[in-house]
């Protein structure tokens, strides 16, 4: 950290700047304090000369929105995104975002302090970052923001601070014509070959990052610097110093073929099956890093607001740290090393080196197309070893004013807006707006030999830190990148071969014409995939975090950042932890929006939904299921041997009906899970064993043996009147014999049920021929009315229904609607390849859908029109999320094995995400239970094993 400079802003909205935290290539980060709450925050403010470029502003906002969508877990929660006011005549307003301050060290700085990480720390680091990547890739996007300076090490786990190429840029420069030149610091094999980046590119960078964290250097360091690109593309990585248990996984991440690399979810599972948070319980950093993090936090908390208007730079407050160097006013490059030639700025070509005819905006300059190059991942926060440093660094240039370039949209967060198609797509770029622009030497006419072009050299990672080249040490934040080692071209510093990081400039954007679609087209140009620089032209930039294809939308203004930031869950009203001395919860239920009933092997207990305090516990309710309202003042619980009616005040048993008494004609009745309930009526199945005597033998024959036969029934029971309404015989299920039924829909004349596939007998499975059945029972008498099959609906397929006579069922990867009584197909919604739909949730005119691919959505009941579809950004593994609607039906909550995600039920806007990091007890048991959500009025209770959180919802 260092003191504020004279020209630094003092206020960012409600935040007061306290000190400079880190100066990056495209932005400056400040430590600030919320004037209202006193909370410490980190402000990321765009450099003024870059903020004047429309393309930069759009990219900055796109990456800020990506950070919002990823907030939670290992991404610091955003606190604010500065409102984007109208641009004043004298220049652009400050462009900034604010995030919560978490004491942490950049990976590169941490390795400089304590050396390479041990195996356990590597697992936690890799699993945490892989968990973030899984969420990004699940939305069909590529992160492009990993680097040793953008990955931080906090006391409880890693943190990520960059969410695209701007955040992890090695250098950024405004160019004439409204262009932005961003220089990257590493390459992947597919970039060198001129191919598009993909989710697998992030995994290659993760492999580089883990190899660096394990060894303190890059796995591609041996050999001349000018051959670095060749080594990345063709040589095997040097991983001898990597812990043996992790060597194979990192080797797989660094595979040359993107298809051979593991997915982010696979990496996360292999590194830490219990999750990074579970493995990090009790601490994970070595003592020296723990002390450094604590020291940083103490110094940050001790900061005081500086004087508002210092008269001179000398009167500015002194640097916070004694080790912090004085602010560097002269940013001119150091003298070149002896015997070398100082190159020109990497992104500038002399006029005679530019092609005579620039490619038109609407036509690709090359038949080859590529995507935005990923963010740097191979360079450390500190300066490079002497043999890898640049011979000279260019002096800064005055930015060119940008009057053109358009003010188009960045490409909206299409997960929040409504989709017109269905299912996620693989990461891909907007081809009309993303082109590979090659110098004329590389696109010479057939029969001519192209001029040789120098290959880019990724910066080498240092074994030990040396003095930083940028002003101010970066204690606890992303560190500045040193310039990559770039040899001068054959024509010297000023010739056409002045360095491999030369980008072809775009022509100035044309003035507006009546047809905006043709005149304000986006152009994102990269100066060859084998070169680590890119130029962002005067149009929109494809936003990250969407499963939909990015499209240019320059015909409308970019949306202003939302003041209510998604990703950050509200503060829970209360948190209740089930005592560790008692057995884990088996079932949970809400009673009249007043009590949370929790049953376990040993007892039933009640928690006050207003306060989160446990009111009572009752051993009689052990192993009970469902807590239903029996009238106005009793709690109904079905235990394995009896029905109980408990007092909600103290849990006292008011009524008790043992199965042996209520069903005396069915001795030994075993009651199965409750199939469903409606008002005072509950439906359930039960079975008992009877002895069937062998028939009287014929004369001269031996008597046969008596047989034990299981008989099953389907019951309706009134829990207010405490009497059986009816029972009807049904086929017995798989041993021990009680079939498991689930009510699909309760209609006025009948109740529709289906049998869980796990309770079907082998004979029933064979007879069904892989098709599931729905049974209709008369509401008054229990008589079986009919049994039907629907198309190719399997016994395991999720099903739902409504009172209007429509059945909704998963068919293959799709969701299909049928007329219940005729089995006639009505409509079909296409699902994701390789996925299946989970149980739908009917709510008014909509059906809320859930898929194993972690997509949640809404469909019109009548027409099947897709209203919205949104990813939870959880790795697409496991079952489909379970859905819960709030009492007002305004908030839809999706719960799975990884997190809980809240959406606006009307339009699918993601409201917040929640993950229970768990206890810091190093001896605590690993929590692997999935999340559950229960609605109670204006509260949603989220459960994971013993922990319960009551969140306020609309």
HELIX and SHEET records of a PDB file:
HELIX    1   1 UNK A   48  UNK A   51  1                                   4    
HELIX    2   2 UNK A   54  UNK A   70  1                                  17    
HELIX    3   3 UNK A  107  UNK A  114  1                                   8    
HELIX    4   4 UNK A  119  UNK A  138  1                                  20    
HELIX    5   5 UNK A  189  UNK A  192  1                                   4    
HELIX    6   6 UNK A  199  UNK A  215  1                                  17    
HELIX    7   7 UNK A  225  UNK A  227  5                                   3    
HELIX    8   8 UNK A  228  UNK A  234  1                                   7    
HELIX    9   9 UNK A  244  UNK A  253  1                                  10    
HELIX   10  10 UNK A  258  UNK A  260  5                                   3    
HELIX   11  11 UNK A  264  UNK A  271  1                                   8    
HELIX   12  12 UNK A  276  UNK A  279  1                                   4    
HELIX   13  13 UNK A  287  UNK A  301  1                                  15    
HELIX   14  14 UNK A  313  UNK A  315  5                                   3    
HELIX   15  15 UNK A  351  UNK A  353  5                                   3    
HELIX   16  16 UNK A  386  UNK A  388  5                                   3    
HELIX   17  17 UNK A  431  UNK A  433  5                                   3    
HELIX   18  18 UNK A  440  UNK A  443  5                                   4    
HELIX   19  19 UNK A  516  UNK A  519  1                                   4    
HELIX   20  20 UNK A  619  UNK A  621  5                                   3    
HELIX   21  21 UNK A  659  UNK A  662  1                                   4    
HELIX   22  22 UNK A  757  UNK A  759  5                                   3    
HELIX   23  23 UNK A  762  UNK A  768  1                                   7    
SHEET    1   A 6 UNK A  11  UNK A  12  0                                        
SHEET    2   A 6 UNK A  15  UNK A  23 -1                                        
SHEET    3   A 6 UNK A  27  UNK A  34 -1                                        
SHEET    4   A 6 UNK A  40  UNK A  46 -1                                        
SHEET    5   A 6 UNK A  96  UNK A 100 -1                                        
SHEET    6   A 6 UNK A  78  UNK A  81 -1                                        
SHEET    1   B 3 UNK A 104  UNK A 106  0                                        
SHEET    2   B 3 UNK A 151  UNK A 154 -1                                        
SHEET    3   B 3 UNK A 157  UNK A 160 -1                                        
SHEET    1   C 5 UNK A 171  UNK A 175  0                                        
SHEET    2   C 5 UNK A 179  UNK A 183 -1                                        
SHEET    3   C 5 UNK A 533  UNK A 536 -1                                        
SHEET    4   C 5 UNK A 524  UNK A 526 -1                                        
SHEET    5   C 5 UNK A 434  UNK A 436  1                                        
SHEET    1   D 5 UNK A 567  UNK A 568  0                                        
SHEET    2   D 5 UNK A 910  UNK A 914  1                                        
SHEET    3   D 5 UNK A 900  UNK A 904 -1                                        
SHEET    4   D 5 UNK A 891  UNK A 895 -1                                        
SHEET    5   D 5 UNK A 882  UNK A 885 -1                                        
SHEET    1   E 4 UNK A 574  UNK A 577  0                                        
SHEET    2   E 4 UNK A 947  UNK A 952 -1                                        
SHEET    3   E 4 UNK A 939  UNK A 944 -1                                        
SHEET    4   E 4 UNK A 931  UNK A 936 -1                                        
SHEET    1   F 4 UNK A 585  UNK A 591  0                                        
SHEET    2   F 4 UNK A 595  UNK A 600 -1                                        
SHEET    3   F 4 UNK A 604  UNK A 608 -1                                        
SHEET    4   F 4 UNK A 614  UNK A 618 -1                                        
SHEET    1   G 4 UNK A 625  UNK A 629  0                                        
SHEET    2   G 4 UNK A 634  UNK A 638 -1                                        
SHEET    3   G 4 UNK A 642  UNK A 647 -1                                        
SHEET    4   G 4 UNK A 653  UNK A 658 -1                                        
SHEET    1   H 4 UNK A 670  UNK A 678  0                                        
SHEET    2   H 4 UNK A 681  UNK A 692 -1                                        
SHEET    3   H 4 UNK A 707  UNK A 718 -1                                        
SHEET    4   H 4 UNK A 723  UNK A 730 -1                                        
SHEET    1   I 4 UNK A 741  UNK A 746  0                                        
SHEET    2   I 4 UNK A 750  UNK A 755 -1                                        
SHEET    3   I 4 UNK A 774  UNK A 778 -1                                        
SHEET    4   I 4 UNK A 784  UNK A 788 -1                                        
SHEET    1   J 4 UNK A 799  UNK A 801  0                                        
SHEET    2   J 4 UNK A 806  UNK A 811 -1                                        
SHEET    3   J 4 UNK A 814  UNK A 819 -1                                        
SHEET    4   J 4 UNK A 825  UNK A 829 -1                                        
SHEET    1   K 4 UNK A 841  UNK A 843  0                                        
SHEET    2   K 4 UNK A 846  UNK A 850 -1                                        
SHEET    3   K 4 UNK A 855  UNK A 860 -1                                        
SHEET    4   K 4 UNK A 866  UNK A 871 -1                                        
END                                                                             
